Amino acid sequence: LGVDGLGTTGAPTLTGSVGPPAGHTNERVDRDGGISVELYDGTVLWLFGDSLERDAAGNDLYFVHNSAALAASSEPAVTRDAVVGGAPVEFVTPSAQHAAAMGCPPDRPVSGLWPMSASAGARTGSTQRVIAFFANMCMGGPGEFEDRGVAVVEWTYRVGSTQPGSVLTGTVIEDFLFDVDSPEWGSASWTRSESGHDMVYGYDCGSPEPTGSVQ
C-alpha cells in the first residue's frame, strides 16, 4: 500500500456465534465463510459462504451458495436474514456467460461464488457503496471444489429502504478480476476515505517483477 503501513491492535469485543435470533425461521442455519463490514451508520453487513440446514434424518432442507444479512449496531452478531420459501436468499449469482467462462469440469459442475472480503466505500447522502471480492468456485460433492479466479461484486446500502430482513442482492461488476486461472487473491480490501476512488486492492509481486497493468 505504498507509504502506508497497516497493523492490528486491541482485542475482539465479540465472542460466540453469529446468526439469526431465537424464533427466527432459519435460527438453525449452518453457515461458513462469514465476513463483515460496518456501514456508516453502524449497521453491519454480513456475507456468508454456503448456508444449509438439515432435518432430523440428515436430509438437506436447503443449500444456498452464498447469502447476506444485516445486523444492528447494538447487536452486530445477530443477523436479520431474509427468507424466501423457508431458505436464505442467494446474495449474488453468476450469469450464464460468467458461469460458462469458469469452465467447470464434469466432476465439479456447479458454479457459484464465495465471499472473501468487503469494504464500505464512498457515501453519497443516505447511500453507501460496498465492494466485495468473491471467489469464483466450481463445486461437486462435499469437500470437492476448486477456484476459478476472483469476481468483483458491488452492493448499495440505502438508509431507510434497506432494512434488516430485506432481500439483499449484489451485482457482479467484474467476472474475473485478472483471469480465470488466477489464484484466490482478494482476501483483503481496504478504504482510505469516503471521497473519490477510495478502493484499494493490493498484491505485491516480488518475482517476477510486476509489469503492465497488474501491480
RONUKE-921563 format. One line per field, with one value per atom (N, C-alpha, C, O): residue number from 1; x negated, y, z negated; residue in three letters. Coordinates in steps of 0.1 Angstrom, whole numbers, padded with zeros to 4 digits. Each point is the difference from the previous one (the first is absolute). Last residue first. Layout:
N
num <- NUM,... $
east <- X,... $
north <- Y,... $
up <- Z,... $
residuo <- ala,... $
//
This chain:
215
num <- 215,215,215,215,214,214,214,214,213,213,213,213,212,212,212,212,211,211,211,211,210,210,210,210,209,209,209,209,208,208,208,208,207,207,207,207,206,206,206,206,205,205,205,205,204,204,204,204,203,203,203,203,202,202,202,202,201,201,201,201,200,200,200,200,199,199,199,199,198,198,198,198,197,197,197,197,196,196,196,196,195,195,195,195,194,194,194,194,193,193,193,193,192,192,192,192,191,191,191,191,190,190,190,190,189,189,189,189,188,188,188,188,187,187,187,187,186,186,186,186,185,185,185,185,184,184,184,184,183,183,183,183,182,182,182,182,181,181,181,181,180,180,180,180,179,179,179,179,178,178,178,178,177,177,177,177,176,176,176,176,175,175,175,175,174,174,174,174,173,173,173,173,172,172,172,172,171,171,171,171,170,170,170,170,169,169,169,169,168,168,168,168,167,167,167,167,166,166,166,166,165,165,165,165,164,164,164,164,163,163,163,163,162,162,162,162,161,161,161,161,160,160,160,160,159,159,159,159,158,158,158,158,157,157,157,157,156,156,156,156,155,155,155,155,154,154,154,154,153,153,153,153,152,152,152,152,151,151,151,151,150,150,150,150,149,149,149,149,148,148,148,148,147,147,147,147,146,146,146,146,145,145,145,145,144,144,144,144,143,143,143,143,142,142,142,142,141,141,141,141,140,140,140,140,139,139,139,139,138,138,138,138,137,137,137,137,136,136,136,136,135,135,135,135,134,134,134,134,133,133,133,133,132,132,132,132,131,131,131,131,130,130,130,130,129,129,129,129,128,128,128,128,127,127,127,127,126,126,126,126,125,125,125,125,124,124,124,124,123,123,123,123,122,122,122,122,121,121,121,121,120,120,120,120,119,119,119,119,118,118,118,118,117,117,117,117,116,116,116,116,115,115,115,115,114,114,114,114,113,113,113,113,112,112,112,112,111,111,111,111,110,110,110,110,109,109,109,109,108,108,108,108,107,107,107,107,106,106,106,106,105,105,105,105,104,104,104,104,103,103,103,103,102,102,102,102,101,101,101,101,100,100,100,100,99,99,99,99,98,98,98,98,97,97,97,97,96,96,96,96,95,95,95,95,94,94,94,94,93,93,93,93,92,92,92,92,91,91,91,91,90,90,90,90,89,89,89,89,88,88,88,88,87,87,87,87,86,86,86,86,85,85,85,85,84,84,84,84,83,83,83,83,82,82,82,82,81,81,81,81,80,80,80,80,79,79,79,79,78,78,78,78,77,77,77,77,76,76,76,76,75,75,75,75,74,74,74,74,73,73,73,73,72,72,72,72,71,71,71,71,70,70,70,70,69,69,69,69,68,68,68,68,67,67,67,67,66,66,66,66,65,65,65,65,64,64,64,64,63,63,63,63,62,62,62,62,61,61,61,61,60,60,60,60,59,59,59,59,58,58,58,58,57,57,57,57,56,56,56,56,55,55,55,55,54,54,54,54,53,53,53,53,52,52,52,52,51,51,51,51,50,50,50,50,49,49,49,49,48,48,48,48,47,47,47,47,46,46,46,46,45,45,45,45,44,44,44,44,43,43,43,43,42,42,42,42,41,41,41,41,40,40,40,40,39,39,39,39,38,38,38,38,37,37,37,37,36,36,36,36,35,35,35,35,34,34,34,34,33,33,33,33,32,32,32,32,31,31,31,31,30,30,30,30,29,29,29,29,28,28,28,28,27,27,27,27,26,26,26,26,25,25,25,25,24,24,24,24,23,23,23,23,22,22,22,22,21,21,21,21,20,20,20,20,19,19,19,19,18,18,18,18,17,17,17,17,16,16,16,16,15,15,15,15,14,14,14,14,13,13,13,13,12,12,12,12,11,11,11,11,10,10,10,10,9,9,9,9,8,8,8,8,7,7,7,7,6,6,6,6,5,5,5,5,4,4,4,4,3,3,3,3,2,2,2,2,1,1,1,1 $
east <- 0003,-0011,0004,-0008,0022,0001,-0011,-0012,0016,0011,0001,0007,-0054,0013,0009,-0003,-0033,-0001,0014,0010,-0043,0013,-0002,-0008,-0029,0004,0013,0003,-0010,-0007,0005,0010,-0014,-0006,0010,0006,0007,-0014,-0007,-0010,0061,-0006,-0015,-0005,0051,-0014,-0007,-0002,0054,-0007,-0014,-0002,0053,-0015,-0005,0005,0038,-0002,-0015,-0006,0043,-0014,0000,0005,0032,-0002,-0015,-0005,0027,-0006,-0002,-0004,0015,-0002,-0008,-0012,0041,-0008,-0001,0009,0003,0000,-0008,-0010,0016,0013,0000,0011,-0055,0009,0013,0002,-0038,-0006,0010,-0002,0006,0004,-0007,-0002,-0002,-0002,0004,-0001,-0003,0003,0000,0002,-0016,-0001,0004,-0003,0001,0004,-0002,0002,-0011,0011,0005,0011,-0036,-0004,0013,0010,-0018,0010,-0005,0002,-0025,0003,0011,0005,-0007,-0007,0004,0011,0006,-0010,-0008,-0008,0042,0006,-0009,0004,-0016,0004,0005,-0001,0000,-0011,0004,0004,0031,-0009,-0013,-0004,0053,-0014,-0009,-0002,0048,0001,-0013,-0001,0022,-0011,0001,-0002,0036,-0004,-0013,-0003,0048,-0013,-0004,0007,0029,-0002,-0014,-0009,0046,-0012,0000,0007,0033,-0005,-0012,0000,0037,-0012,-0006,-0001,0050,-0007,-0012,0002,0018,0002,-0008,-0010,0009,0010,0003,0007,-0026,-0003,0012,0011,-0015,0003,-0005,-0001,-0001,-0007,0001,-0007,0026,0006,-0006,0006,-0022,0015,0007,0011,-0062,0006,0015,0004,-0037,0009,0007,0009,-0053,0008,0007,-0005,-0018,0003,0009,0011,-0049,0013,0001,-0010,-0025,0004,0014,0008,-0053,0014,0003,-0008,-0032,0002,0015,0007,-0039,0010,0001,-0003,-0037,0007,0010,-0004,-0020,-0002,0009,0007,-0001,-0001,-0002,0008,-0012,0002,-0002,-0008,0027,-0012,0003,0011,0010,0001,-0013,-0011,0036,-0005,0002,0012,0004,-0014,-0007,-0012,0060,-0005,-0016,-0006,0025,0005,-0006,-0008,0001,0006,0006,0009,-0026,0003,0006,0007,-0036,0006,0002,-0010,0003,-0002,0007,0011,-0031,0008,-0003,-0012,0008,-0007,0010,0011,-0009,0006,-0008,-0005,0004,-0007,0006,0001,0022,-0005,-0007,0004,0017,-0006,-0005,-0006,0045,-0009,-0006,0008,0017,-0003,-0010,-0009,0050,-0014,-0003,0008,0032,-0004,-0015,-0008,0034,0004,-0003,0005,-0033,0013,0003,-0008,-0029,0007,0013,0009,-0060,0014,0005,-0007,-0035,0005,0015,0008,-0029,-0007,0008,0005,-0013,0011,-0007,-0009,-0007,-0003,0012,0005,-0021,0009,-0004,-0005,-0010,-0001,0009,0004,0000,-0013,-0003,-0005,0049,-0005,-0014,-0003,0026,-0002,-0007,-0009,0040,-0009,-0001,0011,0001,0005,-0010,-0011,0025,-0007,0006,0012,-0015,0008,-0008,-0010,-0006,0007,0008,0004,-0043,0003,0009,-0005,-0010,0001,0002,0002,-0006,0011,0002,0011,-0036,-0001,0011,0008,-0010,0001,-0001,0007,-0012,-0005,0000,-0010,0020,-0007,-0005,-0011,0039,-0014,-0008,-0012,0059,-0006,-0015,-0008,0034,-0002,-0007,-0008,0019,-0010,-0003,-0012,0048,-0013,-0012,-0010,0054,-0003,-0013,-0008,0011,0008,-0003,-0011,0004,-0007,0010,0009,0005,0000,-0008,0003,0007,-0005,-0002,-0005,0028,-0003,-0005,0005,0031,-0014,-0002,0008,0025,0000,-0014,-0008,0031,-0006,-0001,0002,0038,-0014,-0006,0007,0041,-0006,-0015,-0006,0033,0003,-0007,-0004,-0015,0009,0002,-0010,-0012,0003,0011,0010,-0051,0011,0003,-0009,-0017,-0001,0013,0011,-0039,0014,0001,0000,-0039,0004,0015,0006,-0044,0014,0005,0003,-0045,-0001,0014,0000,-0007,-0007,-0001,-0003,0032,-0002,-0006,0006,0000,0001,-0002,-0003,0004,-0012,0000,-0011,0040,0000,-0013,-0007,0012,0001,-0001,-0007,0017,-0004,0002,0008,-0019,0010,-0006,-0012,0004,-0003,0011,0011,-0034,0012,-0006,-0012,-0001,-0004,0012,0010,-0006,-0014,-0006,-0011,0053,-0002,-0015,-0006,0045,-0015,-0002,0004,0037,-0004,-0015,-0007,0028,0013,-0003,0009,-0035,-0001,0014,0008,-0017,0003,-0001,0004,-0008,-0012,0001,-0009,0043,-0006,-0012,-0006,0030,-0004,-0006,-0008,0005,0010,-0005,-0012,-0017,0004,0011,0001,-0026,0006,0005,0005,-0042,0009,0006,-0004,-0031,0010,0009,0005,-0057,0011,0009,-0005,-0023,-0002,0012,0012,-0009,-0003,-0002,0004,-0001,0000,-0005,-0010,0031,-0007,0002,0011,-0008,0003,-0008,-0012,0028,-0010,0006,0010,-0001,0005,-0011,-0009,0001,-0002,0007,-0004,0002,0009,-0002,0008,-0033,-0003,0009,-0004,-0009,0005,0000,-0002,-0027,0008,0003,-0008,-0003,-0005,0010,0012,-0028,0009,-0006,-0013,0013,-0008,0010,0012,-0013,0006,-0010,-0010,0010,-0006,0006,0000,0032,-0014,-0005,0008,0040,-0007,-0015,-0005,0057,-0014,-0007,0003,0048,-0008,-0015,-0005,0047,-0008,-0010,-0006,0040,-0009,-0009,-0011,0046,-0012,-0010,-0012,0056,0002,-0012,0000,0003,-0001,0002,-0004,0001,0013,0000,0011,-0053,0008,0014,0006,-0043,0004,0009,0005,-0045,0013,0004,-0005,-0047,0011,0013,0000,-0056,0008,0012,-0002,-0030,0004,0007,0005,-0043,0012,0004,-0008,-0016,-0003,0013,0011,-0034,0011,-0005,-0011,-0018,0010,0012,0009,-0066,0014,0010,-0002,-0045,0004,0015,0007,-0055,0013,0003,-0008,-0019,-0002,0013,0011,-0041,0012,-0003,-0012,-0005,-0003,0012,0011,-0034,0011,-0004,-0009,-0013,-0002,0012,0006,-0022,0008,-0003,-0004,-0015,-0006,0008,-0005,0016,-0008,-0006,-0006,0032,0008,-0009,0004 $
north <- -0046,0005,-0005,0002,-0005,-0007,0003,-0003,0020,0006,-0007,0005,-0009,0003,0006,0008,-0037,0007,0003,-0005,-0014,0004,0008,0009,-0045,0014,0003,-0005,-0046,0010,0014,0002,-0014,-0007,-0008,-0009,0040,0003,-0007,0005,0015,-0011,0003,0009,0007,0004,-0012,-0010,0030,-0012,0003,0005,0021,-0001,-0014,-0010,0048,-0014,-0002,0005,0036,-0004,-0015,-0006,0051,-0014,-0004,0004,0041,-0004,-0015,-0004,0048,-0015,-0005,-0001,0044,-0004,-0015,-0008,0022,0009,-0006,-0006,-0010,-0001,0009,0002,-0028,0011,-0003,-0010,-0023,0011,0011,0005,-0061,0013,0011,-0001,-0056,0011,0013,0001,-0061,0012,0011,-0002,-0055,0013,0011,0001,-0046,-0002,0012,-0001,-0008,0008,-0002,0004,-0038,0013,0007,0000,-0049,0007,0013,0002,-0020,-0006,0008,0010,-0014,0007,-0006,-0005,-0006,-0009,0007,-0007,0029,-0012,-0009,-0007,0059,-0010,-0012,-0001,0048,-0002,-0010,0004,0008,0012,-0001,0011,-0031,-0005,0013,0007,0000,-0015,-0005,-0009,0057,-0006,-0015,-0004,0029,0011,-0004,0006,-0029,-0002,0011,0002,0001,0000,-0002,0007,-0018,0006,-0001,-0008,0008,-0005,0007,0013,-0023,0007,-0007,-0012,0016,-0008,0008,0011,-0001,0003,-0010,-0006,0009,-0008,0002,-0008,0049,-0014,-0009,0003,0040,-0004,-0014,-0008,0050,-0013,-0003,0005,0035,-0010,-0013,-0010,0046,0002,-0011,-0004,0015,0002,0003,0008,-0036,0012,0001,-0008,-0018,0001,0013,0011,-0044,0013,0000,-0006,-0027,0000,0014,0006,-0039,0012,-0001,-0007,-0026,0002,0013,0004,-0036,0012,0003,0000,-0047,0009,0012,-0001,-0040,0009,0009,0006,-0058,0014,0007,-0006,-0040,0004,0016,0007,-0054,0014,0003,-0007,-0040,0007,0014,0003,-0051,0013,0005,-0005,-0034,-0001,0014,0003,-0017,0001,0000,0000,-0020,0007,0000,-0011,0007,-0005,0007,0009,0019,-0014,-0005,0007,0044,-0009,-0013,-0001,0050,-0011,-0011,-0004,0062,-0014,-0010,0002,0052,-0008,-0015,-0004,0046,-0011,-0007,-0004,0057,-0014,-0010,0004,0050,-0010,-0013,-0004,0056,-0013,-0008,0000,0053,-0008,-0013,0001,0041,-0011,-0008,-0003,0055,-0011,-0009,0004,0031,-0003,-0012,-0010,0053,-0013,-0002,0009,0031,-0012,-0013,-0010,0051,0002,-0012,-0003,-0011,0012,0002,-0008,-0020,0002,0013,0010,-0050,0014,0000,-0008,-0037,0011,0013,0004,-0055,0010,0013,0005,-0058,0013,0009,0000,-0057,0010,0013,0000,-0057,0013,0010,-0001,-0046,0000,0013,-0001,-0033,0013,-0002,-0010,-0021,0000,0013,0004,-0029,0011,-0001,-0002,-0034,0008,0010,0001,-0048,0013,0008,0000,-0055,0011,0012,0000,-0045,0008,0012,0008,-0045,0012,0009,0011,-0051,-0005,0012,-0003,0011,-0009,-0004,-0002,0049,-0014,-0008,0003,0052,-0010,-0014,-0003,0052,-0012,-0012,-0007,0058,-0007,-0014,-0004,0031,0004,-0006,-0001,-0005,-0007,0003,-0009,0033,-0014,-0008,-0008,0053,-0001,-0014,-0005,0013,0002,-0001,-0006,0003,-0011,0001,-0010,0037,-0001,-0012,-0007,0010,0003,-0001,-0009,0025,-0012,0003,0010,0009,0003,-0013,-0010,0010,0014,0004,0010,-0049,0002,0014,0007,-0023,0004,0002,0006,-0040,0013,0002,-0009,-0022,0000,0014,0009,-0022,-0007,0000,-0006,0029,-0014,-0008,-0012,0057,-0003,-0015,-0007,0048,-0014,-0001,0007,0028,-0002,-0015,-0007,0026,-0005,0000,-0002,0025,0000,-0005,0009,-0016,0004,-0001,-0009,0017,-0005,0004,0012,0002,-0015,-0006,-0012,0059,-0003,-0015,-0003,0038,-0015,-0005,-0006,0053,-0005,-0015,-0004,0025,0004,-0005,-0003,-0025,0013,0003,-0009,-0024,0000,0014,0009,-0039,0012,-0003,-0008,-0025,0004,0013,0002,-0043,0013,0004,-0004,-0042,0008,0012,0001,-0048,0012,0008,-0001,-0044,0002,0013,0000,-0034,0013,0003,0000,-0041,0002,0012,0000,-0029,0009,0001,-0004,-0030,0008,0011,0003,-0052,0014,0006,-0004,-0041,0004,0016,0007,-0037,0003,0005,0001,-0013,-0012,0003,-0009,0043,-0010,-0012,-0007,0050,-0004,-0011,-0003,0045,-0014,-0003,0005,0040,-0005,-0014,-0003,0046,-0012,-0003,0005,0030,0000,-0012,-0002,0024,-0010,0001,0001,0040,-0010,-0010,0005,0048,-0014,-0009,0003,0052,-0008,-0014,-0001,0049,-0013,-0007,-0001,0054,-0009,-0013,0001,0040,-0010,-0008,-0007,0059,-0012,-0009,0005,0040,-0010,-0014,-0010,0051,0003,-0011,0000,-0002,0013,0003,0008,-0059,0011,0013,0000,-0049,0010,0012,0005,-0059,0013,0010,-0002,-0056,0011,0014,0001,-0060,0012,0012,-0001,-0058,0012,0012,-0001,-0051,0011,0014,0008,-0049,0001,0012,0007,-0032,0008,0000,-0002,-0019,-0003,0007,-0003,0009,0000,-0002,0004,0000,-0012,-0001,-0010,0045,0000,-0011,0001,0017,-0007,0000,0001,0019,-0012,-0008,-0012,0040,0004,-0013,-0011,0011,0002,0003,0000,0014,-0011,0002,0012,0014,-0001,-0012,-0006,0007,0005,-0001,-0009,0009,-0006,0007,0010,-0020,0011,-0007,-0010,-0005,-0002,0013,0008,-0005,-0008,0000,0005,0038,-0014,-0008,0005,0049,-0010,-0014,-0003,0041,0003,-0009,0000,-0003,-0001,0004,-0003,0027,-0014,0000,0010,0024,-0003,-0014,-0009,0026,0003,-0003,-0002,-0001,-0003,0003,0000,0020,-0009,-0003,0005,0021,-0005,-0010,-0008,0051,-0012,-0004,0009,0025,-0003,-0013,-0009,0029,0005,-0004,0002,-0032,0012,0004,-0009,-0031,0012,0013,0010 $
up <- 0109,-0009,-0014,-0010,0066,-0013,-0009,0003,0042,-0008,-0014,-0008,0033,0006,-0010,-0008,-0014,0012,0005,-0005,-0041,0006,0013,0000,-0016,-0003,0007,0011,-0024,0008,-0004,-0006,-0029,0010,0008,-0005,-0029,0000,0011,0005,-0016,0007,0000,0007,-0035,0003,0006,-0008,0002,0001,0005,0011,-0029,0001,0002,-0007,0012,0000,0002,0009,-0024,0002,0000,-0009,0015,-0002,0003,0010,-0007,-0013,-0002,-0011,0045,0002,-0011,0000,-0012,0012,0001,-0005,-0043,0011,0012,-0002,-0045,0007,0012,0006,-0027,-0004,0007,0006,-0005,-0007,-0005,-0011,0019,0005,-0008,-0012,0026,-0010,0007,0012,-0010,0007,-0011,-0012,0020,-0007,0008,0012,0004,-0013,-0010,-0012,0061,-0003,-0014,-0004,0041,-0006,-0003,0007,0008,-0007,-0007,-0012,0059,-0014,-0006,0005,0049,-0011,-0014,-0001,0047,-0007,-0011,-0006,0033,-0006,-0007,-0009,0012,0010,-0007,-0012,-0008,0009,0011,0010,-0037,-0003,0009,0005,0007,-0003,-0002,0009,-0003,-0001,-0005,-0008,-0002,0007,-0002,-0011,-0006,0009,0007,0010,-0038,0005,0009,0011,-0052,0015,0003,-0005,-0039,0005,0015,0006,-0046,0013,0005,0002,-0047,0004,0013,0000,-0030,0010,0005,0006,-0055,0014,0008,-0004,-0044,0005,0015,0006,-0032,-0004,0004,-0003,0033,-0014,-0003,0009,0028,-0002,-0015,-0008,0021,0009,-0001,0002,-0030,0001,0008,-0003,0014,-0014,0002,0008,0024,0001,-0014,-0002,0029,-0012,0001,0003,0036,-0005,-0012,0001,0028,-0006,-0006,-0005,0040,-0006,-0006,0005,0012,-0002,-0007,-0009,0038,-0008,0000,0011,-0004,0005,-0009,-0012,0023,-0009,0007,0010,0001,-0001,-0009,-0008,0011,0014,0000,0006,-0043,0003,0015,0007,-0033,0005,0005,0004,-0034,0006,0005,-0005,-0027,0013,0007,0004,-0048,0000,0013,0001,-0001,-0012,0001,0002,0046,-0012,-0012,0002,0038,0002,-0013,-0006,0031,-0012,0005,0010,0003,0006,-0011,-0006,0004,-0004,0009,0005,-0014,0010,-0003,-0001,-0035,0007,0010,-0005,-0013,-0002,0008,0012,-0034,0008,-0003,-0011,0005,-0005,0010,0012,-0026,0010,-0007,-0010,0001,-0005,0012,0009,-0020,0009,-0007,-0006,-0010,-0001,0008,0000,-0013,0007,-0002,-0001,-0012,-0009,0007,-0005,0021,-0008,-0009,-0008,0034,0006,-0007,0003,-0009,-0004,0006,0001,0008,0001,-0004,0003,-0017,0006,0000,-0011,-0014,0002,0005,-0007,0012,-0005,0003,0011,-0013,0004,-0006,-0012,0024,-0008,0006,0011,0000,-0005,-0009,-0011,0033,-0004,-0006,-0007,0046,-0015,-0003,0006,0037,-0005,-0015,-0007,0052,-0011,-0004,0006,0029,-0002,-0011,-0001,0015,-0005,-0003,-0007,0022,0010,-0004,0008,-0018,-0008,0008,0004,0015,-0014,-0010,-0011,0059,-0002,-0015,-0005,0014,0006,-0004,-0009,0018,-0011,0006,0010,0007,0006,-0011,0000,0002,-0011,0005,-0005,0032,0001,-0011,0001,-0001,0011,0001,0003,-0034,-0004,0011,-0003,0012,-0010,-0004,-0001,0030,0007,-0010,0004,-0021,0008,0007,0001,-0046,0012,0008,-0003,-0051,0013,0012,-0001,-0049,0008,0013,0006,-0061,0013,0008,-0005,-0037,0001,0014,0006,-0025,0005,0003,0006,-0044,0014,0004,-0007,-0033,0003,0015,0008,-0024,0001,0001,0004,-0005,-0011,0000,-0009,0042,0001,-0011,0002,-0004,0011,0002,0002,-0038,0002,0011,0000,-0025,0009,0002,0001,-0045,0013,0007,-0006,-0035,0004,0015,0009,-0052,0014,0002,-0005,-0035,0001,0014,0003,-0023,0003,0002,0002,-0013,0012,0004,0011,-0041,-0001,0013,0009,-0016,-0014,-0002,-0011,0054,-0006,-0015,-0006,0042,-0006,-0008,-0004,0048,-0015,-0005,0006,0044,-0007,-0015,-0004,0049,-0010,-0007,0000,0044,-0007,-0010,0002,0030,-0005,-0007,-0003,0037,-0007,-0004,0006,0011,0002,-0007,-0005,-0010,0008,0000,-0010,-0003,0002,0009,0011,-0043,0010,0000,-0010,-0013,0002,0010,0008,-0015,0002,0001,0009,-0038,0014,0001,-0009,-0031,0007,0014,0007,-0042,0007,0008,0006,-0030,-0010,0006,-0006,0036,-0009,-0009,0001,0021,0002,-0010,-0011,0037,-0012,0004,0011,0009,0001,-0013,-0011,0042,-0011,0002,0011,0008,0000,-0012,-0011,0012,0010,0000,0000,-0017,-0003,0012,0011,-0032,0012,-0004,-0007,-0019,0000,0013,0005,-0027,0011,-0001,-0001,-0036,0005,0011,-0001,-0023,0005,0006,0006,-0019,-0010,0003,-0006,0034,-0012,-0011,-0009,0051,-0007,-0012,-0008,0019,0009,-0008,-0012,0009,-0007,0009,0006,0003,0003,-0007,0002,0000,-0003,0004,0001,0008,-0001,-0003,0003,-0003,-0003,0000,-0007,0017,0008,-0003,0009,-0019,-0001,0008,0007,-0033,0010,-0001,-0011,-0005,-0001,0011,0012,-0039,0012,-0004,-0010,-0017,0000,0012,0003,-0010,-0011,-0001,-0007,0040,0003,-0012,0002,-0005,0009,0002,0000,-0045,0014,0008,-0004,-0044,0005,0015,0006,-0034,-0003,0005,-0001,0028,-0014,-0002,0009,0029,-0003,-0015,-0006,0015,0007,-0004,-0007,-0007,0007,0007,0007,-0054,0014,0006,-0008,-0032,0003,0014,0009,-0032,-0001,0003,-0001,0006,0002,-0002,0005,-0007,-0009,0001,-0009,0020,0004,-0011,-0012,0012,-0002,0005,0000,0008,-0007,-0001,0002,0040,-0014,-0007,0007,0045,-0009,-0014,-0004,0056,-0011,-0008,0004,0044,-0007,-0011,0002,0030,-0006,-0008,-0007,0052,-0012,-0006,0008,0032,-0012,-0012,-0011,0051,0001,-0013,-0007,0012,0000,0000,-0006 $
residuo <- gln,gln,gln,gln,val,val,val,val,ser,ser,ser,ser,gly,gly,gly,gly,thr,thr,thr,thr,pro,pro,pro,pro,glu,glu,glu,glu,pro,pro,pro,pro,ser,ser,ser,ser,gly,gly,gly,gly,cys,cys,cys,cys,asp,asp,asp,asp,tyr,tyr,tyr,tyr,gly,gly,gly,gly,tyr,tyr,tyr,tyr,val,val,val,val,met,met,met,met,asp,asp,asp,asp,his,his,his,his,gly,gly,gly,gly,ser,ser,ser,ser,glu,glu,glu,glu,ser,ser,ser,ser,arg,arg,arg,arg,thr,thr,thr,thr,trp,trp,trp,trp,ser,ser,ser,ser,ala,ala,ala,ala,ser,ser,ser,ser,gly,gly,gly,gly,trp,trp,trp,trp,glu,glu,glu,glu,pro,pro,pro,pro,ser,ser,ser,ser,asp,asp,asp,asp,val,val,val,val,asp,asp,asp,asp,phe,phe,phe,phe,leu,leu,leu,leu,phe,phe,phe,phe,asp,asp,asp,asp,glu,glu,glu,glu,ile,ile,ile,ile,val,val,val,val,thr,thr,thr,thr,gly,gly,gly,gly,thr,thr,thr,thr,leu,leu,leu,leu,val,val,val,val,ser,ser,ser,ser,gly,gly,gly,gly,pro,pro,pro,pro,gln,gln,gln,gln,thr,thr,thr,thr,ser,ser,ser,ser,gly,gly,gly,gly,val,val,val,val,arg,arg,arg,arg,tyr,tyr,tyr,tyr,thr,thr,thr,thr,trp,trp,trp,trp,glu,glu,glu,glu,val,val,val,val,val,val,val,val,ala,ala,ala,ala,val,val,val,val,gly,gly,gly,gly,arg,arg,arg,arg,asp,asp,asp,asp,glu,glu,glu,glu,phe,phe,phe,phe,glu,glu,glu,glu,gly,gly,gly,gly,pro,pro,pro,pro,gly,gly,gly,gly,gly,gly,gly,gly,met,met,met,met,cys,cys,cys,cys,met,met,met,met,asn,asn,asn,asn,ala,ala,ala,ala,phe,phe,phe,phe,phe,phe,phe,phe,ala,ala,ala,ala,ile,ile,ile,ile,val,val,val,val,arg,arg,arg,arg,gln,gln,gln,gln,thr,thr,thr,thr,ser,ser,ser,ser,gly,gly,gly,gly,thr,thr,thr,thr,arg,arg,arg,arg,ala,ala,ala,ala,gly,gly,gly,gly,ala,ala,ala,ala,ser,ser,ser,ser,ala,ala,ala,ala,ser,ser,ser,ser,met,met,met,met,pro,pro,pro,pro,trp,trp,trp,trp,leu,leu,leu,leu,gly,gly,gly,gly,ser,ser,ser,ser,val,val,val,val,pro,pro,pro,pro,arg,arg,arg,arg,asp,asp,asp,asp,pro,pro,pro,pro,pro,pro,pro,pro,cys,cys,cys,cys,gly,gly,gly,gly,met,met,met,met,ala,ala,ala,ala,ala,ala,ala,ala,ala,ala,ala,ala,his,his,his,his,gln,gln,gln,gln,ala,ala,ala,ala,ser,ser,ser,ser,pro,pro,pro,pro,thr,thr,thr,thr,val,val,val,val,phe,phe,phe,phe,glu,glu,glu,glu,val,val,val,val,pro,pro,pro,pro,ala,ala,ala,ala,gly,gly,gly,gly,gly,gly,gly,gly,val,val,val,val,val,val,val,val,ala,ala,ala,ala,asp,asp,asp,asp,arg,arg,arg,arg,thr,thr,thr,thr,val,val,val,val,ala,ala,ala,ala,pro,pro,pro,pro,glu,glu,glu,glu,ser,ser,ser,ser,ser,ser,ser,ser,ala,ala,ala,ala,ala,ala,ala,ala,leu,leu,leu,leu,ala,ala,ala,ala,ala,ala,ala,ala,ser,ser,ser,ser,asn,asn,asn,asn,his,his,his,his,val,val,val,val,phe,phe,phe,phe,tyr,tyr,tyr,tyr,leu,leu,leu,leu,asp,asp,asp,asp,asn,asn,asn,asn,gly,gly,gly,gly,ala,ala,ala,ala,ala,ala,ala,ala,asp,asp,asp,asp,arg,arg,arg,arg,glu,glu,glu,glu,leu,leu,leu,leu,ser,ser,ser,ser,asp,asp,asp,asp,gly,gly,gly,gly,phe,phe,phe,phe,leu,leu,leu,leu,trp,trp,trp,trp,leu,leu,leu,leu,val,val,val,val,thr,thr,thr,thr,gly,gly,gly,gly,asp,asp,asp,asp,tyr,tyr,tyr,tyr,leu,leu,leu,leu,glu,glu,glu,glu,val,val,val,val,ser,ser,ser,ser,ile,ile,ile,ile,gly,gly,gly,gly,gly,gly,gly,gly,asp,asp,asp,asp,arg,arg,arg,arg,asp,asp,asp,asp,val,val,val,val,arg,arg,arg,arg,glu,glu,glu,glu,asn,asn,asn,asn,thr,thr,thr,thr,his,his,his,his,gly,gly,gly,gly,ala,ala,ala,ala,pro,pro,pro,pro,pro,pro,pro,pro,gly,gly,gly,gly,val,val,val,val,ser,ser,ser,ser,gly,gly,gly,gly,thr,thr,thr,thr,leu,leu,leu,leu,thr,thr,thr,thr,pro,pro,pro,pro,ala,ala,ala,ala,gly,gly,gly,gly,thr,thr,thr,thr,thr,thr,thr,thr,gly,gly,gly,gly,leu,leu,leu,leu,gly,gly,gly,gly,asp,asp,asp,asp,val,val,val,val,gly,gly,gly,gly,leu,leu,leu,leu $
//
